[in-house]
Structures are given as C-alpha cells and as structure tokens.
C-alpha cells in the first residue's frame, strides 16, 4: 500500500519524484509480518518501514489488503476493542 502511495506521489509531483530518487527522503523497506492476536487469531499484514536518514527515526505502517481475511480480522479487533469477550 505504501508503494502505491509513493508511486502516486512520484507521478503527481516532479519535486517528490526527484527527492525520492535522490534518497533525501529516506529509504523504504517492506516485509510481511504475522501478528498473533488472542481472539482474532493470526493476522498477516504488510509492513512498510520508511527511515529518515541520520535521525534514527522510522515510520512503520502495518496494512492489510481490503477484503482480505487479515482486514476482516483487524476490523473485528477494532470493533471489539475494550469489550469483554469470553474465549472458550
């Protein structure tokens, strides 16, 4: 999802494209993670990490594809946050 956003920004802004290509805006790494949730079960998400050069700062985004099992499980967690659930 981050890749799609970056592609859109690069296409729409020559300045952004220039900065992104130069590396001045940081580096991007991606991976896939599995979050083990006690009531929703395993939630497989994409993990995008943007690193700000020389600062030690990272922006981390976890996303799930719309309509996926992971998205449904994340919605379940959001909708039930703070509710007492009994788990057999």
C-alpha positions in Angstrom: 0.0 0.0 0.0 2.9 2.4 0.7 4.4 1.5 -2.7 1.1 2.6 -4.4 1.1 5.9 -2.4 4.7 6.6 -3.3 4.1 5.8 -7.0 1.1 8.2 -6.9 3.1 10.9 -5.3 6.0 10.4 -7.8 3.7 10.6 -10.7 1.9 13.7 -9.4 4.9 15.7 -8.2 8.1 16.0 -10.1 9.7 17.5 -6.9 8.7 14.5 -4.8 10.0 12.2 -7.6 13.3 14.0 -7.6 13.6 13.8 -3.8 12.5 10.2 -3.6 15.0 9.1 -6.3 17.8 11.0 -4.6 17.3 9.2 -1.3 16.9 12.5 0.5 13.5 11.5 1.8 14.8 8.2 3.2 14.8 4.6 2.4 11.9 2.1 2.2 11.9 -1.5 3.3 9.0 -3.9 3.2 8.2 -7.2 4.7 5.3 -9.3 5.8 4.5 -9.9 9.5 2.2 -12.2 11.4 0.5 -10.7 14.5 -0.7 -13.3 16.9 -3.9 -11.9 18.4 -5.5 -13.8 21.3 -9.1 -13.5 20.0 -8.8 -12.7 16.3 -6.1 -15.3 15.6 -3.1 -14.8 13.3 -3.3 -11.6 11.3 -0.9 -11.4 8.3 0.0 -7.8 7.4 2.3 -6.0 5.1 4.9 -4.0 7.0 6.5 -0.9 5.4 9.3 1.0 7.1 10.4 4.4 6.0 13.7 5.5 7.5 14.7 9.1 8.0 18.5 9.3 7.2 20.8 10.3 10.0 18.0 10.7 12.6 17.4 7.2 13.9 13.7 7.7 13.2 11.5 5.2 11.4 7.9 5.4 10.2 6.3 1.9 10.4 3.0 1.2 8.7 1.1 -2.1 9.0 -1.6 -2.7 6.4 -3.9 -5.4 5.2 -5.4 -5.6 1.7 -9.1 -4.5 1.5 -11.4 -7.5 1.6 -8.7 -9.9 2.9 -9.0 -12.2 5.8 -6.4 -10.0 7.6 -8.6 -6.9 7.0 -11.6 -8.7 8.4 -9.7 -9.7 11.5 -8.3 -6.2 12.0 -11.9 -4.9 11.7 -13.0 -7.4 14.3 -10.3 -6.2 16.7 -11.2 -2.6 16.1 -14.9 -3.2 16.6 -14.5 -5.2 19.8 -11.8 -3.0 21.4 -12.5 -2.6 25.0 -15.3 -5.2 25.1 -15.0 -8.1 27.5 -15.0 -11.2 25.3 -15.2 -14.8 26.6 -13.0 -17.1 24.7 -13.7 -20.9 25.0 
